[in-house]
Amino acid sequence: MRSEIVLAVLAVLTALAVLAVLTALAVLAVLTALAVLASLEGRWSRLAVTGRKFGGELGQDSTWSFHSPIPEGSRWT
């Protein structure tokens, strides 16, 4: 009788431990997915801003002298 109680308690504790591990993995997966989405959103929004800076829409003048990383007066200008 006593060993049956011990086995039942161990079974419940094991089930709770497995549930805790699965919950932690699920939370980690959700946080990872959110981080990836935030990273992608940031990358796409930077591309959109860059596209607007350099002309964006077709047919616009896409000069970028104001945003040029090359300093004025260098041999590349």
N, C-alpha and C positions, 0 to 999 in steps of 0.2 A: 504493500500500500504506500509506504513512504517513498520507495523508489519511483513509483508512478507519478507522485506529486513532483519529485525532483525532475523527472523527465518532462513533465508538462511545463514546469517553470523554465527549463532549459529550452524547450521548443518555442515558448512565447518570447523569451529573450533573444533567441536566434532570429525569429521572425522580425522582431523589432529592429535588430541590428541590420538585417538585410534591407528592411524598409528605409532605415536611416541612410544607408549607403546609396540606395537607388534614388532617394530624394536628393541627396547631395550631388549625385551625378546629373540628375535632371536640372537642378539649379545651375550647375556649372555649364551645362549645354546651353541653357537659355542665356546666361550671361555672355558666353562666347559668341552666340549668334547675334546678340545685341551689339557686342563690340565690333564684330565683322560688319554688320549693317551700318554702324556709325562710321566706321572707317571708309566704307564704300561711299556713303553719302557725302562725307567730307571730300573724298577724292573727286566725285562727280561735281560737287558744287564748286570746287576749285577749278575744274575744267570749264565749267560754265562761265565763271568769272573771267578766266583767261580768254575764253572765246569772245566774250563781250569786249574785253580790252583790245583784242587784236582784230576787231571788225565784226565778229559774231555772225550777223546775217550776211547772206550772199549778196553781192553787189555793193556792199559798203567798202569804203576805203579802209584797207587793213594795214595802214602804216602803224608802226609801233615805236617811233622815235622817243616818245615820252617814257615808254616802259623799257627802253633798251638797256641791257646790262653793260653795253659798251660805252665807255665815257666819251664825251665830245672831245674832238681833237686827237683821238688816237689814230693809229695807222689803219684801223679797220673801218673808219667812218668815211 
